Amino acid sequence: MQTLGRLLGAAVASAALACAQTARAQEYYAGKTITISTHSAPGGQYDGYLRLLQRFLGKNIPGAPAILVMNQVGAGGLLAVNHAATNAPRDGAFLTLVANGLLLFQGIGQPGLRVSLGDFRWIGNFSNSNGMTVAWAGAGVRTIEDARRHSLIIGSSGAGSVSALLPAAHNALAGTQFKVVQGYEGAAAMNLAIRRGEIQGRSGSTWKDFQADFPVETANGTLIPLTQTGAAREAALPDVPLLSEVVGRDERKIAAARFVGDALTQNRSLAAPPGVPDSVVAILRAAFEKTIADPEFQAQAKISGLELSPTTGETVEKTVKAVLNAPDSVRETARAALELKRE
């Protein structure tokens, strides 16, 4: 009987603590506004995720704060993440959707980040799908072997973006002849440039992103997947090789290609600035996971062509640390491979 009493007492205490924590969380965010930034222009895939999140996240946070979206286009994502790192409030009122090329950018020691991504507080990730490199059929490049024999003009938003880093990795590790043209204002601008014939391909977006942007062309073979970059081939693309599979037998190149793939697995990761308290991070992580699991959110994402293959904030944090702590020899090989030559 005494044991039962202790158990009941513990249960009551636990319930009381949970209620107190919920009450504190509700009080904390009541009447507040959370601003979420993205590096992409309106209409881009990153912007699409945040516009959808804007509709659902607030109701899953105790206190129901308002949610605003801010577009900070520029420098392949560096502008947005540096603002979050140095100028944004550190009280949970500001979040940023980090460009997926920036972890790789820091991992190879490129300058430009004002604060290490290892110091950010990771909330969760919308998608961990492979990054694709694609070609427009009219360019005459249909396979990676073709890309070794013929040049292909690839569009990019900036030096720190995966749209620039991946083609550079292919050139150095797989012997392709991609020519990177920088300066496009996000995916929508590059898609338009492909249709106008200014560029002949793109790199970095997921296949589902390309299917959403080019539904007819991905179905009829006008937009051709050349490679995918990640840990394993996606089930929907069993015949499209990984970057690590087209670099030959040099173990250093294989390790560097896998490093690049690991760095790009968290494609759409949401972060709070460094210094946000653990208690607030816990509130935001729980709200993100609840939002992602919401059937209505999932249905709207499908309608909008937004891929969902989420991972938790804890998983993103582990991935970031693993990439930033990779062996120096691997990071040096990758760094040499990713030296960008401007066209």
VOBA-1610 file (N, C-alpha, C; in pm, whole numbers, padded with zeros to 5 digits, always signed):
BEGIN
Met+00083-00120+00000Met+00000+00000+00000Met+00087+00125+00000Gln+00194+00120+00079Gln+00284+00235+00086Gln+00349+00261-00050Thr+00386+00150-00121Thr+00446+00164-00253Thr+00348+00228-00350Leu+00220+00182-00343Leu+00117+00239-00430Leu+00100+00387-00402Gly+00105+00421-00276Gly+00091+00561-00240Gly+00203+00647-00298Arg+00326+00590-00291Arg+00439+00666-00348Arg+00423+00683-00498Leu+00376+00576-00565Leu+00358+00584-00710Leu+00252+00687-00747Leu+00141+00685-00670Leu+00037+00784-00697Leu+00087+00925-00671Gly+00165+00937-00566Gly+00221+01068-00535Gly+00314+01118-00644Ala+00396+01025-00695Ala+00488+01062-00802Ala+00413+01101-00928Ala+00304+01026-00957Ala+00224+01056-01076Ala+00160+01194-01066Val+00109+01224-00947Val+00047+01355-00925Val+00151+01466-00940Ala+00269+01442-00883Ala+00375+01541-00892Ala+00419+01563-01037Ser+00429+01450-01112Ser+00468+01461-01253Ser+00365+01538-01333Ala+00237+01509-01309Ala+00130+01579-01379Ala+00132+01728-01345Ala+00156+01757-01217Ala+00161+01897-01174Ala+00277+01970-01242Leu+00391+01900-01252Leu+00507+01960-01317Leu+00479+01987-01464Ala+00414+01889-01531Ala+00381+01906-01672Ala+00288+02025-01691Cys+00189+02037-01603Cys+00095+02149-01611Cys+00167+02282-01589Ala+00260+02281-01494Ala+00335+02403-01466Ala+00422+02442-01585Gln+00484+02341-01649Gln+00568+02369-01764Gln+00485+02423-01880Thr+00367+02364-01902Thr+00278+02411-02008Thr+00233+02554-01981Ala+00201+02581-01856Ala+00157+02715-01818Ala+00269+02817-01841Arg+00391+02779-01803Arg+00504+02871-01824Arg+00528+02894-01972Ala+00517+02786-02052Ala+00537+02799-02197Ala+00430+02889-02256Gln+00305+02872-02212Gln+00196+02953-02264Gln+00218+03099-02229Glu+00261+03122-02107Glu+00288+03258-02063Glu+00406+03317-02141Tyr+00505+03235-02171Tyr+00625+03284-02238Tyr+00594+03339-02376Tyr+00514+03267-02455Tyr+00491+03307-02594Tyr+00361+03386-02614Ala+00281+03401-02512Ala+00155+03473-02527Ala+00179+03616-02573Gly+00110+03655-02680Gly+00121+03791-02731Gly+00246+03821-02810Lys+00331+03719-02833Lys+00457+03743-02905Lys+00444+03708-03053Thr+00545+03748-03128Thr+00554+03716-03271Thr+00687+03647-03297Ile+00682+03537-03371Ile+00804+03468-03413Ile+00827+03499-03560Thr+00943+03554-03591Thr+00981+03580-03730Thr+01069+03465-03779Ile+01038+03413-03897Ile+01118+03305-03955Ile+01172+03354-04089Ser+01303+03347-04106Ser+01365+03395-04229Ser+01403+03280-04320Thr+01415+03311-04448Thr+01467+03218-04546Thr+01550+03294-04647His+01646+03225-04707His+01734+03290-04804His+01673+03295-04942Ser+01563+03225-04966Ser+01507+03218-05101Ser+01408+03331-05124Ala+01389+03364-05251Ala+01292+03465-05290Ala+01151+03409-05278Pro+01050+03495-05271Pro+00912+03447-05272Pro+00887+03358-05393Gly+00820+03245-05369Gly+00793+03152-05477Gly+00890+03036-05483Gly+01003+03047-05414Gly+01099+02938-05411Gly+01056+02827-05316Gln+01126+02713-05322Gln+01089+02599-05239Gln+01102+02630-05090Tyr+01212+02693-05049Tyr+01230+02725-04908Tyr+01119+02819-04861Asp+01088+02918-04942Asp+00980+03010-04909Asp+00848+02935-04896Gly+00826+02836-04983Gly+00703+02758-04978Gly+00688+02684-04846Tyr+00797+02626-04797Tyr+00790+02557-04668Tyr+00752+02655-04556Leu+00812+02772-04558Leu+00785+02865-04449Leu+00646+02925-04458Arg+00595+02950-04579Arg+00458+03002-04592Arg+00357+02900-04537Leu+00387+02771-04559Leu+00299+02668-04505Leu+00316+02658-04353Leu+00440+02661-04307Leu+00466+02655-04163Leu+00400+02772-04091Gln+00398+02886-04156Gln+00338+03006-04098Gln+00192+02983-04060Arg+00124+02900-04135Arg-00018+02875-04112Arg-00045+02779-03997Phe+00056+02698-03959Phe+00030+02590-03864Phe+00112+02599-03735Leu+00233+02655-03741Leu+00323+02644-03627Leu+00269+02713-03502Gly+00214+02833-03518Gly+00171+02910-03402Gly+00070+02839-03315Lys-00022+02765-03378Lys-00126+02698-03300Lys-00071+02579-03222Asn+00050+02534-03255Asn+00111+02423-03184Asn+00211+02469-03078Ile+00222+02599-03059Ile+00307+02655-02954Ile+00217+02712-02845Pro+00235+02673-02720Pro+00155+02731-02612Pro+00164+02883-02614Gly+00050+02948-02607Gly+00047+03094-02616Gly+00014+03143-02754Ala+00017+03053-02854Ala-00023+03083-02992Ala+00036+03213-03046Pro+00170+03222-03054Pro+00230+03344-03110Pro+00199+03359-03258Ala+00202+03483-03305Ala+00190+03509-03448Ala+00319+03468-03517Ile+00310+03431-03645Ile+00427+03389-03721Ile+00441+03478-03844Leu+00558+03536-03861Leu+00589+03617-03979Leu+00702+03551-04057Val+00701+03566-04189Val+00807+03513-04276Val+00883+03629-04338Met+01014+03621-04338Met+01098+03725-04393Met+01194+03664-04496Asn+01198+03721-04616Asn+01289+03675-04721Asn+01416+03759-04718Gln+01530+03692-04702Gln+01660+03760-04701Gln+01748+03697-04810Val+01724+03738-04932Val+01791+03679-05047Val+01933+03733-05058Gly+02029+03643-05085Gly+02163+03689-05112Gly+02272+03598-05062Ala+02381+03592-05139Ala+02504+03523-05102Ala+02483+03375-05074Gly+02394+03312-05147Gly+02374+03169-05132Gly+02330+03124-04996Gly+02265+03213-04921Gly+02215+03179-04788Gly+02296+03240-04675Leu+02413+03295-04705Leu+02498+03353-04600Leu+02433+03476-04537Leu+02367+03557-04617Leu+02304+03677-04564Leu+02202+03644-04456Ala+02116+03547-04484Ala+02011+03511-04389Ala+02068+03449-04262Val+02160+03355-04277Val+02211+03285-04158Val+02299+03378-04074Asn+02373+03468-04137Asn+02455+03562-04060Asn+02369+03663-03985His+02258+03701-04044His+02165+03788-03972His+02111+03716-03847Ala+02074+03590-03865Ala+02024+03514-03751Ala+02130+03498-03643Ala+02254+03484-03685Ala+02363+03459-03590Ala+02401+03582-03510Thr+02393+03699-03571Thr+02450+03818-03506Thr+02351+03930-03477Asn+02238+03934-03547Asn+02147+04047-03531Asn+02010+04010-03474Ala+01976+03883-03480Ala+01843+03840-03438Ala+01835+03822-03287Pro+01716+03837-03230Pro+01698+03813-03086Pro+01723+03667-03051Arg+01772+03643-02930Arg+01805+03507-02886Arg+01710+03458-02778Asp+01585+03490-02797Asp+01483+03453-02699Asp+01377+03361-02756Gly+01401+03306-02876Gly+01303+03219-02939Gly+01206+03292-03028Ala+01228+03421-03049Ala+01138+03500-03134Ala+01186+03509-03278Phe+01295+03438-03310Phe+01348+03441-03446Phe+01403+03304-03482Leu+01366+03256-03601Leu+01415+03129-03653Leu+01459+03152-03797Thr+01540+03060-03849Thr+01580+03070-03989Thr+01587+02932-04052Leu+01544+02922-04177Leu+01553+02799-04253Leu+01684+02804-04329Val+01781+02725-04287Val+01920+02737-04333Val+01939+02671-04469Ala+02006+02741-04557Ala+02037+02686-04690Ala+02120+02559-04674Asn+02083+02454-04747Asn+02145+02324-04722Asn+02290+02316-04767Gly+02339+02412-04844Gly+02480+02410-04883Gly+02573+02463-04777Leu+02520+02530-04676Leu+02607+02600-04582Leu+02681+02507-04486Leu+02623+02393-04451Leu+02696+02299-04367Leu+02819+02247-04442Leu+02802+02215-04568Leu+02915+02174-04650Leu+03014+02288-04665Phe+02964+02408-04684Phe+03045+02529-04698Phe+03137+02545-04577Gln+03080+02533-04457Gln+03163+02544-04337Gln+03253+02423-04319Gly+03201+02305-04354Gly+03278+02183-04334Gly+03409+02181-04410Ile+03414+02251-04524Ile+03539+02256-04602Ile+03621+02381-04571Gly+03577+02455-04468Gly+03658+02567-04421Gly+03645+02696-04499Gln+03534+02714-04573Gln+03516+02838-04648Gln+03482+02953-04553Pro+03535+03072-04578Pro+03502+03187-04493Pro+03365+03243-04529Gly+03309+03319-04438Gly+03182+03386-04466Gly+03081+03372-04354Leu+03083+03259-04283Leu+02992+03241-04170Leu+03047+03315-04047Arg+02966+03397-03987Arg+03011+03474-03871Arg+03009+03391-03743Val+02926+03289-03740Val+02916+03199-03625Val+02905+03057-03677Ser+02971+02962-03612Ser+02966+02823-03654Ser+02823+02770-03651Leu+02789+02689-03751Leu+02658+02624-03751Leu+02645+02528-03634Gly+02757+02484-03579Gly+02754+02398-03461Gly+02700+02468-03338Asp+02696+02602-03342Asp+02647+02678-03227Asp+02497+02709-03237Phe+02438+02685-03354Phe+02296+02712-03369Phe+02214+02609-03291Arg+02090+02644-03261Arg+01998+02554-03191Arg+01902+02497-03295Trp+01918+02370-03329Trp+01845+02310-03439Trp+01708+02262-03395Ile+01606+02302-03469Ile+01467+02276-03432Ile+01411+02153-03503Gly+01447+02132-03626Gly+01399+02017-03702Gly+01427+02036-03850Asn+01399+01932-03927Asn+01430+01932-04069Asn+01309+01882-04148Phe+01273+01955-04252Phe+01159+01916-04335Phe+01190+01796-04424Ser+01312+01790-04478Ser+01341+01690-04581Ser+01487+01650-04576Asn+01515+01519-04589Asn+01654+01472-04596Asn+01679+01394-04724Ser+01612+01435-04830Ser+01628+01367-04959Ser+01759+01407-05027Asn+01798+01327-05125Asn+01922+01351-05197Asn+01913+01476-05283Gly+02028+01542-05298Gly+02039+01654-05391Gly+02066+01602-05531Met+01993+01654-05629Met+02004+01606-05766Met+02083+01704-05852Thr+02150+01649-05952Thr+02209+01729-06059Thr+02138+01688-06188Val+02077+01786-06254Val+01993+01756-06370Val+02038+01836-06491Ala+02002+01786-06610Ala+02035+01852-06736Ala+01911+01863-06823Trp+01903+01971-06899Trp+01798+01988-06999Trp+01836+01907-07122Ala+01743+01827-07171Ala+01773+01732-07278Ala+01833+01798-07401Gly+01792+01918-07432Gly+01841+01987-07551Gly+01988+02019-07547Ala+02050+02010-07429Ala+02193+02041-07418Ala+02280+01927-07468Gly+02221+01810-07489Gly+02297+01696-07540Gly+02372+01618-07435Val+02345+01644-07308Val+02409+01571-07198Val+02301+01491-07128Arg+02310+01358-07140Arg+02207+01272-07084Arg+02260+01179-06975Thr+02391+01168-06964Thr+02454+01081-06865Thr+02577+01151-06808Ile+02630+01094-06700Ile+02751+01151-06642Ile+02868+01136-06738Glu+02867+01032-06820Glu+02972+01013-06921Glu+02967+01126-07024Asp+02845+01165-07065Asp+02830+01279-07156Asp+02886+01406-07094Ala+02861+01422-06964Ala+02905+01544-06895Ala+03056+01550-06882Arg+03123+01437-06894Arg+03269+01437-06894Arg+03325+01481-07029Arg+03246+01459-07136Arg+03292+01492-07271Arg+03245+01629-07319His+03134+01678-07263His+03076+01804-07311His+03048+01897-07194Ser+03063+02026-07217Ser+03035+02122-07111Ser+02884+02139-07093Leu+02845+02175-06972Leu+02705+02198-06939Leu+02700+02320-06848Ile+02620+02419-06884Ile+02611+02543-06806Ile+02510+02524-06694Ile+02557+02537-06571Ile+02475+02517-06451Ile+02452+02650-06383Gly+02327+02680-06349Gly+02297+02804-06278Gly+02317+02790-06128Ser+02344+02903-06062Ser+02368+02902-05917Ser+02326+03034-05857Ser+02284+03028-05730Ser+02246+03150-05660Ser+02365+03219-05593Gly+02474+03147-05568Gly+02589+03210-05503Gly+02691+03108-05459Ala+02810+03156-05422Ala+02923+03068-05392Ala+02896+02973-05275Gly+02818+03016-05176Gly+02793+02931-05060Gly+02680+02833-05078Ser+02613+02839-05192Ser+02495+02756-05214Ser+02534+02620-05268Val+02447+02521-05241Val+02471+02388-05293Val+02462+02387-05445Ser+02392+02482-05502Ser+02382+02492-05647Ser+02517+02524-05711Ala+02609+02579-05635Ala+02744+02603-05684Ala+02842+02496-05637Leu+02825+02450-05514Leu+02920+02356-05456Leu+02913+02218-05523Leu+02792+02170-05550Leu+02779+02036-05608Leu+02840+02025-05748Pro+02814+02120-05838Pro+02881+02110-05969Pro+03033+02112-05958Ala+03085+02192-05864Ala+03229+02195-05844Ala+03281+02060-05797Ala+03205+01995-05707Ala+03245+01863-05660Ala+03244+01761-05773His+03146+01768-05859His+03141+01677-05974His+03261+01697-06066Asn+03295+01822-06091Asn+03408+01850-06181Asn+03538+01791-06127Ala+03562+01813-05997Ala+03689+01769-05939Ala+03694+01619-05913Leu+03582+01563-05870Leu+03583+01422-05829Leu+03543+01327-05941Ala+03456+01372-06031Ala+03404+01283-06135Ala+03447+01324-06276Gly+03521+01435-06288Gly+03574+01474-06418Gly+03474+01534-06514Thr+03364+01589-06462Thr+03265+01652-06548Thr+03313+01791-06592Gln+03239+01850-06685Gln+03275+01982-06738Gln+03163+02082-06714Phe+03112+02085-06592Phe+03007+02181-06559Phe+03067+02322-06548Lys+02997+02419-06605Lys+03035+02559-06594Lys+02931+02630-06509Val+02973+02680-06394Val+02879+02738-06298Val+02866+02889-06322Val+02744+02933-06345Val+02713+03075-06361Val+02634+03120-06239Gln+02693+03207-06160Gln+02632+03250-06034Gln+02549+03376-06051Gly+02468+03406-05949Gly+02396+03532-05945Gly+02246+03522-05961Tyr+02191+03401-05976Tyr+02046+03388-05989Tyr+01979+03399-05852Glu+01862+03460-05850Glu+01792+03487-05725Glu+01702+03370-05687Gly+01763+03254-05663Gly+01688+03139-05616Gly+01641+03046-05726Ala+01571+02941-05682Ala+01531+02833-05772Ala+01437+02879-05882Ala+01341+02965-05847Ala+01245+03010-05947Ala+01313+03082-06062Ala+01412+03165-06030Ala+01485+03237-06135Ala+01567+03141-06221Met+01626+03039-06158Met+01703+02943-06235Met+01614+02856-06323Asn+01497+02822-06273Asn+01403+02745-06354Asn+01363+02822-06479Leu+01338+02951-06462Leu+01303+03035-06576Leu+01421+03044-06673Ala+01542+03052-06620Ala+01661+03060-06705Ala+01679+02933-06786Ile+01645+02818-06728Ile+01651+02692-06803Ile+01552+02695-06919Arg+01432+02739-06892Arg+01330+02744-06996Arg+01366+02842-07107Arg+01438+02949-07071Arg+01480+03047-07172Arg+01605+03005-07247Gly+01671+02901-07199Gly+01793+02855-07263Gly+01919+02926-07218Glu+01911+03005-07109Glu+02029+03074-07057Glu+02126+02974-06991Ile+02070+02879-06920Ile+02150+02775-06858Ile+02093+02639-06902Gln+02169+02534-06876Gln+02133+02402-06928Gln+02107+02299-06818Gly+02117+02342-06693Gly+02094+02248-06585Gly+02100+02315-06450Arg+02070+02236-06347Arg+02073+02283-06210Arg+02125+02172-06120Ser+02163+02209-05999Ser+02215+02112-05905Ser+02172+02150-05764Gly+02134+02048-05684Gly+02109+02071-05543Gly+01968+02045-05495Ser+01867+02073-05575Ser+01730+02048-05532Ser+01700+01899-05531Thr+01596+01860-05459Thr+01557+01720-05457Thr+01478+01687-05585Trp+01463+01558-05613Trp+01390+01518-05732Trp+01243+01559-05722Lys+01186+01550-05602Lys+01047+01591-05586Lys+01031+01741-05609Asp+01132+01819-05570Asp+01129+01962-05600Asp+01128+01984-05751Phe+01215+01912-05822Phe+01218+01927-05967Phe+01087+01880-06030Gln+01029+01774-05975Gln+00901+01727-06028Gln+00792+01831-06008Ala+00797+01903-05895Ala+00699+02008-05869Ala+00719+02126-05963Asp+00845+02160-05990Asp+00876+02275-06074Asp+00862+02244-06224Phe+00890+02118-06261Phe+00886+02076-06401Phe+00805+01947-06415Pro+00676+01951-06386Pro+00598+01827-06386Pro+00595+01756-06521Val+00583+01831-06628Val+00579+01770-06762Val+00717+01723-06803Glu+00816+01807-06781Glu+00952+01778-06829Glu+01019+01663-06755Thr+00990+01648-06626Thr+01046+01532-06554Thr+00976+01404-06594Ala+00849+01415-06635Ala+00774+01296-06676Ala+00812+01249-06816Asn+00839+01344-06907Asn+00866+01305-07047Asn+01014+01297-07083Gly+01101+01320-06984Gly+01244+01305-07008Gly+01314+01428-07061Thr+01246+01542-07061Thr+01311+01666-07103Thr+01411+01713-06998Leu+01379+01690-06871Leu+01472+01721-06762Leu+01528+01588-06711Ile+01658+01570-06724Ile+01721+01440-06702Ile+01803+01439-06574Pro+01778+01346-06482Pro+01863+01334-06363Pro+01995+01266-06398Leu+02105+01334-06370Leu+02237+01279-06399Leu+02294+01203-06280Thr+02289+01265-06162Thr+02340+01201-06040Thr+02255+01246-05922Gln+02270+01173-05812Gln+02211+01214-05685Gln+02320+01210-05578Thr+02311+01301-05483Thr+02413+01310-05379Thr+02351+01286-05243Gly+02395+01179-05179Gly+02342+01141-05049Gly+02405+01011-05005Ala+02348+00950-04903Ala+02406+00827-04849Ala+02368+00704-04929Ala+02250+00706-04993Ala+02202+00590-05069Ala+02110+00638-05180Arg+02099+00557-05286Arg+02007+00592-05394Arg+01864+00593-05342Glu+01785+00688-05390Glu+01646+00692-05350Glu+01567+00585-05424Ala+01464+00535-05356Ala+01385+00426-05413Ala+01322+00464-05546Ala+01286+00591-05563Ala+01223+00635-05686Ala+01322+00652-05801Leu+01451+00648-05770Leu+01555+00670-05873Leu+01662+00562-05863Pro+01625+00437-05878Pro+01722+00328-05856Pro+01833+00322-05961Asp+01811+00383-06078Asp+01911+00376-06185Asp+01997+00501-06196Val+01973+00598-06109Val+02053+00721-06112Val+02166+00708-06010Pro+02291+00716-06054Pro+02403+00690-05962Pro+02425+00800-05860Leu+02481+00760-05747Leu+02528+00856-05648Leu+02658+00920-05696Leu+02685+01039-05647Leu+02814+01102-05677Leu+02928+01011-05635Ser+02915+00947-05519Ser+03023+00860-05469Ser+03045+00738-05557Glu+02949+00709-05647Glu+02962+00593-05735Glu+03021+00627-05871Val+03042+00755-05898Val+03093+00793-06031Val+03230+00860-06023Val+03296+00846-05909Val+03426+00912-05891Val+03543+00817-05912Gly+03515+00693-05949Gly+03622+00596-05969Gly+03657+00522-05841Arg+03777+00467-05837Arg+03817+00381-05726Arg+03911+00447-05625Asp+03940+00572-05645Asp+04027+00644-05553Asp+03954+00660-05419Glu+04007+00597-05313Glu+03940+00599-05183Glu+03927+00740-05127Arg+04023+00825-05157Arg+04013+00963-05108Arg+03894+01035-05171Lys+03874+01015-05300Lys+03761+01078-05369Lys+03628+01019-05321Ile+03625+00889-05300Ile+03502+00825-05252Ile+03466+00881-05114Ala+03565+00893-05026Ala+03540+00946-04891Ala+03493+01091-04897Ala+03553+01169-04988Ala+03513+01309-05002Ala+03371+01320-05055Ala+03336+01233-05152Ala+03201+01235-05208Ala+03098+01197-05102Arg+03132+01100-05017Arg+03040+01061-04909Arg+03027+01173-04806Phe+03135+01241-04779Phe+03132+01356-04688Phe+03036+01462-04741Val+03046+01489-04871Val+02956+01586-04934Val+02811+01540-04918Gly+02787+01411-04942Gly+02652+01357-04928Gly+02599+01369-04787Asp+02683+01338-04688Asp+02641+01350-04547Asp+02606+01494-04512Ala+02686+01587-04563Ala+02665+01728-04531Ala+02534+01781-04589Leu+02484+01715-04692Leu+02364+01764-04760Leu+02239+01686-04724Thr+02248+01595-04626Thr+02131+01512-04595Thr+02017+01591-04530Gln+02050+01698-04458Gln+01946+01778-04393Gln+01911+01895-04485Asn+01819+01872-04578Asn+01797+01966-04686Asn+01724+02094-04646Arg+01639+02088-04550Arg+01555+02202-04515Arg+01550+02212-04363Ser+01658+02255-04302Ser+01669+02253-04155Ser+01640+02390-04094Leu+01554+02387-03992Leu+01512+02508-03922Leu+01595+02525-03795Ala+01644+02646-03773Ala+01732+02669-03659Ala+01697+02798-03587Ala+01725+02799-03458Ala+01721+02921-03378Ala+01864+02970-03361Pro+01883+03099-03338Pro+02018+03152-03321Pro+02090+03090-03202Pro+02222+03097-03200Pro+02297+03050-03082Pro+02250+03125-02957Gly+02251+03055-02846Gly+02219+03120-02720Gly+02074+03112-02676Val+01986+03059-02760Val+01846+03044-02717Val+01840+02939-02606Pro+01771+02966-02497Pro+01770+02873-02382Pro+01715+02736-02417Asp+01764+02634-02348Asp+01719+02496-02371Asp+01567+02482-02356Ser+01510+02550-02257Ser+01366+02537-02233Ser+01286+02588-02352Val+01334+02693-02415Val+01264+02748-02531Val+01285+02659-02653Val+01406+02606-02669Val+01433+02512-02778Val+01341+02391-02769Ala+01320+02341-02648Ala+01232+02225-02628Ala+01089+02257-02673Ile+01041+02377-02643Ile+00907+02419-02686Ile+00899+02420-02838Leu+00999+02477-02903Leu+00999+02491-03048Leu+01012+02356-03118Arg+01098+02268-03063Arg+01112+02135-03122Arg+00982+02056-03113Ala+00918+02062-02999Ala+00792+01990-02982Ala+00686+02044-03078Ala+00682+02176-03094Ala+00583+02237-03184Ala+00610+02200-03329Phe+00738+02195-03367Phe+00773+02157-03504Phe+00730+02013-03532Glu+00760+01924-03440Glu+00725+01783-03459Glu+00574+01765-03465Lys+00502+01838-03382Lys+00356+01829-03383Lys+00300+01882-03514Thr+00359+01989-03564Thr+00314+02048-03690Thr+00337+01953-03806Ile+00456+01895-03812Ile+00490+01803-03920Ile+00398+01682-03921Ala+00355+01639-03803Ala+00269+01520-03791Ala+00122+01550-03818Asp+00087+01677-03831Asp-00053+01716-03851Asp-00099+01671-03990Pro-00204+01587-03999Pro-00250+01539-04131Pro-00288+01652-04227Glu-00343+01760-04173Glu-00380+01873-04260Glu-00255+01941-04316Phe-00153+01955-04233Phe-00026+02012-04280Phe+00033+01924-04390Gln+00032+01793-04368Gln+00086+01701-04467Gln+00008+01707-04598Ala-00123+01719-04588Ala-00206+01727-04708Ala-00176+01855-04786Gln-00162+01965-04715Gln-00132+02092-04782Gln+00007+02091-04844Ala+00102+02024-04777Ala+00237+02013-04834Ala+00232+01934-04964Lys+00153+01829-04968Lys+00142+01749-05089Lys+00081+01830-05202Ile-00024+01906-05172Ile-00088+01990-05273Ile+00012+02092-05329Ser+00099+02144-05241Ser+00196+02245-05282Ser+00322+02187-05343Gly+00332+02054-05348Gly+00451+01991-05404Gly+00572+02001-05314Leu+00549+02011-05183Leu+00659+02023-05087Leu+00686+01887-05023Glu+00806+01839-05041Glu+00840+01706-04989Glu+00857+01709-04839Leu+00807+01606-04772Leu+00825+01590-04628Leu+00889+01455-04600Ser+01013+01457-04553Ser+01080+01337-04500Ser+01160+01387-04379Pro+01089+01424-04271Pro+01147+01503-04163Pro+01240+01426-04071Thr+01325+01502-04004Thr+01407+01451-03895Thr+01399+01550-03779Thr+01430+01503-03660Thr+01418+01587-03541Thr+01535+01684-03528Gly+01516+01781-03441Gly+01623+01876-03414Gly+01746+01809-03356Glu+01725+01707-03274Glu+01837+01633-03216Glu+01919+01564-03324Thr+01850+01506-03424Thr+01918+01438-03534Thr+01998+01538-03618Val+01938+01652-03647Val+02010+01754-03723Val+02136+01797-03648Glu+02123+01817-03518Glu+02237+01859-03436Glu+02350+01757-03444Lys+02318+01630-03437Lys+02420+01525-03446Lys+02488+01525-03583Thr+02409+01543-03689Thr+02465+01545-03824Thr+02559+01663-03841Val+02518+01779-03794Val+02602+01898-03805Val+02735+01876-03735Lys+02732+01822-03615Lys+02855+01799-03540Lys+02943+01695-03608Ala+02881+01590-03664Ala+02959+01485-03731Ala+03031+01541-03853Val+02964+01625-03931Val+03026+01683-04050Val+03139+01778-04010Leu+03114+01862-03913Leu+03215+01959-03873Leu+03335+01894-03803Asn+03317+01773-03752Asn+03426+01701-03686Asn+03483+01588-03770Ala+03454+01587-03900Ala+03507+01485-03990Ala+03659+01493-03996Pro+03728+01382-04028Pro+03874+01384-04034Pro+03928+01493-04127Asp+04039+01552-04087Asp+04098+01660-04166Asp+04129+01615-04309Ser+04174+01491-04325Ser+04211+01443-04458Ser+04090+01440-04552Val+03976+01400-04500Val+03854+01396-04581Val+03809+01538-04615Arg+03810+01625-04516Arg+03767+01762-04541Arg+03861+01834-04636Glu+03991+01802-04630Glu+04087+01866-04720Glu+04064+01822-04865Thr+04037+01694-04886Thr+04008+01646-05021Thr+03881+01710-05075Ala+03779+01717-04989Ala+03654+01781-05031Ala+03676+01929-05059Arg+03756+01994-04976Arg+03783+02137-04996Arg+03850+02161-05131Ala+03947+02081-05164Ala+04015+02095-05292Ala+03918+02072-05408Ala+03827+01978-05389Ala+03731+01947-05495Ala+03629+02058-05514Leu+03603+02135-05409Leu+03496+02233-05414Leu+03544+02375-05439Glu+03668+02393-05478Glu+03717+02524-05514Glu+03642+02571-05637Leu+03575+02684-05624Leu+03488+02732-05731Leu+03565+02820-05830Lys+03542+02794-05956Lys+03599+02877-06063Lys+03485+02953-06129Arg+03487+03084-06115Arg+03378+03166-06169Arg+03385+03172-06322Glu+03267+03170-06383Glu+03259+03183-06528Glu+03226+03327-06564
//
